[in-house]
Each structure stands twice: as C-alpha cells, then as structure tokens.
Amino acid sequence: MGKTKVMAVLEKDKLRRAQTELDAQEDLGPYLGRWVALRAGKVIASEKKAETLLAHPEVQDDDVLMPVSSSRSGYFVA
C-alpha cells in the first residue's frame, strides 16, 4: 500500500513542510476533533482516525496528516 505509519514525531523536513502546509488556505473549524490530510494548504480528506485517513483513496504518500484539536483554542501537529 505504500502508506507510512502515523508517528508522534515528524522528521525535520516533514515538520517544516507541515508548518508550511499549516498556513491553511481554509478554515479548519469544520474538522475539529478529526484528522485531516493537507496538500498545498488545502484539506484533501478527513476522518475520525488516522489509520482510516491513511487508507482514504485521495490521500497521497506525501500529504501532511495532522489532528485538528477538538477545541478552537488552537491547532497542533502531532
């Protein structure tokens, strides 16, 4: 399948890219409490569980996967 396991710590290059991707070009409010796949700052897909998101047909190996906090106080990268 080629999908990598979701890890708590990202490689340095992926973290930098994730931070760039997190300059989201859309509101992440509708995705509170969910995992999202981002590509070029846009949400490609979302799911309740990271494993389900990895299996989503639209998600590519180089997309950034991140959880969206369940509160509006902030978003974080895991």
Summary of the structure (lengths in Angstrom):
residues: 78
radius of gyration: 11.4
end to end distance: 22.5
largest distance: 35.5
contacts: 192
relative contact order: 0.24
helix: 23%
strand: 19%
